Amino acid sequence: MKSKFSGKFIVLDGPDGCGKTTQVKLLADWLKEQGVEIETFRDPGDTDIGEKIRRILLNPDHTAMNTRTELLLYMAAR
């Protein structure tokens, strides 16, 4: 069965602070220069509420947050 979707799906994954955002910007800029139509996303944080949830999740002051709460926040951001 042939997929109705075409194109490529590129994922950059790595630990916090390793430069993923920088690399995404550099790659996106280069692809646009090559005439490639692109979309970029980040998770969590691709919506207004997602950005607020992202700030909560990445705030180092929230050390008492348990894993279930963290999981539910990630799910809510989607």
C-alpha positions as CSV (number, residue, x, y, z in Angstrom):
1,M,0.0,0.0,0.0
2,K,1.4,3.4,-1.0
3,S,1.4,6.1,1.6
4,K,-0.4,9.3,0.9
5,F,2.4,11.2,2.6
6,S,5.6,12.2,0.9
7,G,8.7,13.8,2.1
8,K,11.1,13.1,4.9
9,F,10.7,13.2,8.7
10,I,13.9,14.2,10.5
11,V,14.2,14.0,14.3
12,L,17.0,15.5,16.4
13,D,17.1,13.9,19.8
14,G,19.5,14.4,22.7
15,P,19.9,15.5,26.3
16,D,19.0,19.0,27.5
17,G,21.5,21.7,26.5
18,C,23.3,19.6,23.8
19,G,22.5,22.1,21.0
20,K,19.3,20.5,19.4
21,T,17.6,23.9,19.0
22,T,20.7,25.4,17.4
23,Q,21.1,22.4,15.0
24,V,17.4,22.5,14.0
25,K,17.7,26.2,13.2
26,L,20.8,25.7,11.1
27,L,19.3,22.7,9.3
28,A,16.0,24.5,8.7
29,D,17.8,27.6,7.3
30,W,20.0,25.5,5.0
31,L,17.0,23.4,3.7
32,K,15.0,26.6,3.0
33,E,18.0,28.0,1.1
34,Q,17.9,24.8,-1.0
35,G,14.2,25.5,-1.8
36,V,12.9,22.8,0.4
37,E,9.5,23.4,2.0
38,I,9.8,22.5,5.7
39,E,7.9,22.5,9.0
40,T,9.6,22.5,12.4
41,F,8.1,21.4,15.7
42,R,9.2,21.0,19.2
43,D,7.7,18.9,22.0
44,P,6.5,20.1,24.4
45,G,6.1,23.7,23.4
46,D,4.6,24.0,19.9
47,T,1.5,25.8,21.2
48,D,0.9,28.7,23.7
49,I,-0.2,26.2,26.4
50,G,2.6,23.9,25.4
51,E,5.2,26.7,26.0
52,K,3.8,27.3,29.5
53,I,3.9,23.5,30.2
54,R,7.5,23.4,28.8
55,R,8.5,26.2,31.3
56,I,7.0,24.2,34.2
57,L,8.7,20.9,33.1
58,L,12.1,22.5,32.5
59,N,12.1,24.6,35.7
60,P,14.8,23.2,38.0
61,D,12.9,24.4,41.1
62,H,10.3,21.7,40.5
63,T,12.3,18.9,42.0
64,A,9.3,17.4,43.9
65,M,7.4,16.7,40.7
66,N,6.8,12.9,40.4
67,T,7.1,11.0,37.2
68,R,3.3,10.6,36.8
69,T,2.8,14.3,37.0
70,E,5.6,14.9,34.5
71,L,4.1,12.3,32.1
72,L,0.6,13.9,32.3
73,L,2.1,17.4,31.6
74,Y,3.8,16.1,28.5
75,M,0.5,14.5,27.4
76,A,-1.4,17.7,28.1
77,A,1.1,19.7,26.0
78,R,0.2,17.7,22.9
